[in-house]
Amino acid sequence: MGLKEHLKDFFFGFAVLPHLRTVVKMRFEEDMFMMTLTIGDMIGLPIMPPVYKLSLLPYWLPLIRRWKKELLGEKGALEKIEE
């Protein structure tokens, strides 16, 4: 890698990467919120009628395990401070 590529990577990490991580985190939190609305009855939160849930289930099926882990997982004191 040349100097130009190193400078490009440095400036990308300096200027763009923090914003990119924030956008990815916001997208993940939005997906978790939508999953809670649509399939929240799996954890005891019946919000939407079952007819709508069945049409959305194919989109959420790959993410259900991660959603349950995020929603039901205990968070330590340091993790709460970071948020």
C-alpha positions in Angstrom: 0.0 0.0 0.0 1.2 3.4 -0.9 1.2 6.6 1.0 -2.0 7.8 -0.8 -3.9 4.7 0.3 -2.7 5.0 3.9 -3.8 8.6 4.0 -7.1 7.7 2.5 -7.7 5.0 5.1 -6.6 7.4 7.9 -9.0 10.1 6.9 -11.8 7.7 6.3 -11.3 6.3 9.9 -11.0 9.8 11.3 -13.9 11.5 9.5 -16.4 8.9 8.4 -16.1 5.8 10.5 -17.6 7.2 13.7 -20.7 8.4 11.8 -21.0 5.1 9.9 -20.9 3.2 13.2 -23.6 5.4 14.6 -25.8 4.8 11.6 -25.3 1.1 11.8 -26.2 1.1 15.5 -29.3 3.2 14.9 -30.4 0.8 12.1 -29.9 -2.2 14.4 -32.0 -0.5 17.2 -34.7 0.4 14.7 -34.9 -3.2 13.5 -35.1 -4.5 17.1 -37.9 -2.0 17.8 -39.8 -3.2 14.7 -39.3 -6.8 15.7 -40.7 -6.0 19.2 -43.8 -4.5 17.6 -44.3 -7.4 15.1 -43.3 -10.5 17.0 -43.3 -9.3 20.6 -45.8 -12.0 21.6 -42.8 -14.4 21.8 -41.8 -12.6 25.0 -45.3 -11.8 26.2 -46.0 -8.5 24.5 -49.0 -9.0 22.2 -49.3 -5.8 20.2 -50.3 -6.6 16.6 -52.9 -9.1 15.3 -51.4 -12.4 14.1 -52.4 -11.9 10.4 -49.8 -9.1 9.9 -47.2 -11.0 11.8 -47.4 -14.0 9.4 -46.6 -11.8 6.4 -43.6 -10.2 8.1 -42.2 -13.4 9.6 -40.0 -14.4 6.6 -38.2 -11.1 6.9 -37.6 -11.4 10.7 -36.9 -15.1 10.9 -33.1 -14.8 10.4 -32.9 -12.2 13.1 -35.1 -13.7 15.8 -32.2 -15.3 17.8 -30.2 -12.1 17.9 -33.4 -10.1 18.8 -34.1 -12.3 21.7 -30.6 -12.1 22.9 -30.5 -8.3 22.7 -33.9 -7.8 24.3 -33.7 -10.3 27.1 -30.0 -10.1 27.8 -28.9 -8.5 31.0 -26.7 -5.5 30.7 -24.0 -4.6 33.1 -23.4 -1.2 34.7 -20.6 -0.3 32.2 -22.8 -1.1 29.2 -25.6 1.1 30.5 -23.2 4.0 30.9 -22.0 3.7 27.3 -25.6 4.1 26.0 
